[in-house]
Amino acid sequence: MVVNKFFAKMKMSKYLAIPLALAFLYSPTFAQRKKKSDDEERPKAVLRVQSMDKVQRVDSGCFVYALPRTVLRLTVTVERRIFSAGPYAAYAEKYLGITGIQKANSTRYHLNSATLASYIEADEHHFYMVRPAGNTKFNFLKMSKDGLMLLPENFGRGTNVVAGSVGFGDTDWQPFTIMAIDAMFRDVKPKSSPKKVADNSAGAEEEVDEVAVAEPPVHISQQAKTQEERASEVAQFIFNLRKRKYELVTGDVDIAFSSNDGLKVALREINKMESEHLALFVGKMVKQEATYTYDVAPVPSQTSYAVFKFSADLGVQPPDGQGRTITLELRPEDKYATANVSPAAEDSSAFRVRLPDMAQARLLDEKEELQRGRFWIYQNGKIVSVRAEYLSNE
């Protein structure tokens, strides 16, 4: 009887084993542990990221960031040379022995220098709003510092770049000067002859003597000399200055200077006079400089940009103007061509960040290379998604 009762109890426990096991598995404690394990595999979102194209308003506690894009800045320096021919240019060879003198006025432009630089600005096509959840702590400043995003205070900030163009301004022109004033005119005395009258005091039949009568005062006038006469006298003045300078340098002159400074001042003034009078033959040149800046924001599908045109006769011109084309060429290195970089996914709990690509840049004047450089180009890179919880301070 005792053995039968024992096996009967064992038989009954067999049928109770399955319900008891199910009850244990679905108990609150076990279910809580199971749920916690799922959360560890799929972290809870700590914020929400939305494109500004889909946002109706920005609530309190939210902030806006933008993806960066690279802007290449071209700075060129142009020189303008204004030449005024001397009034005596035609006589430079005859009186001074100088050949090859330019005899017509002209204005020419020269491209002196060109530099390339880059700076970062907010990409107008990639603005996002971030809505943090709860007491989320996140180091947004670090992401901004690392170049992954731009915060509002940095949307339009360049890096050591000065914007704007500086034109040529007014012409600092110095007129031609002639210090030898007497070389411009000559004294002219009117032509006249003494009048003679007959002296009839001795009678009509006697021989008549002619007597000179005093003339009234003659007014001497000045008449402008011809161009060649003035050129000849100015040339002679230049030679006299050179002779005087030679005498001062060799000491062959009865002038004593108290110090070398006095001699230096005298020679400087003589050189100045000689230069001013020599300009009457060889002409004068005025040089001015202007700086132009151009900003180019590259796009991934384009590798060549016609920035402006340059003409020696007209200077800087728009891209559709006259002259040689100044072109900016980019050759992307495409560093992500062989890398398995996944594009940005539609995940509202992930940041959109941009990885830049490197590019070789060349500035060309037709086929002549003016400048080259190597720059990070953000818009040539990749946009990827990064879950916020992996970048959180916690």
Secondary structure as GFF3:
##gff-version 3
##sequence-region A 1 394
A	DSSP	alpha_helix	2	25	.	.	.	ID=ss1
A	DSSP	alpha_helix	28	41	.	.	.	ID=ss2
A	DSSP	beta_strand	47	51	.	.	.	ID=ss3
A	DSSP	three_ten_helix	52	54	.	.	.	ID=ss4
A	DSSP	beta_strand	63	84	.	.	.	ID=ss5
A	DSSP	three_ten_helix	89	91	.	.	.	ID=ss6
A	DSSP	alpha_helix	92	96	.	.	.	ID=ss7
A	DSSP	beta_strand	106	132	.	.	.	ID=ss8
A	DSSP	alpha_helix	140	145	.	.	.	ID=ss9
A	DSSP	three_ten_helix	152	154	.	.	.	ID=ss10
A	DSSP	three_ten_helix	181	183	.	.	.	ID=ss11
A	DSSP	beta_strand	185	188	.	.	.	ID=ss12
A	DSSP	beta_strand	196	199	.	.	.	ID=ss13
A	DSSP	beta_strand	209	212	.	.	.	ID=ss14
A	DSSP	beta_strand	221	224	.	.	.	ID=ss15
A	DSSP	alpha_helix	227	250	.	.	.	ID=ss16
A	DSSP	alpha_helix	260	282	.	.	.	ID=ss17
A	DSSP	beta_strand	284	296	.	.	.	ID=ss18
A	DSSP	beta_strand	304	311	.	.	.	ID=ss19
A	DSSP	beta_strand	315	317	.	.	.	ID=ss20
A	DSSP	beta_strand	324	332	.	.	.	ID=ss21
A	DSSP	beta_strand	350	365	.	.	.	ID=ss22
A	DSSP	beta_strand	368	387	.	.	.	ID=ss23
A	DSSP	three_ten_helix	388	390	.	.	.	ID=ss24
###
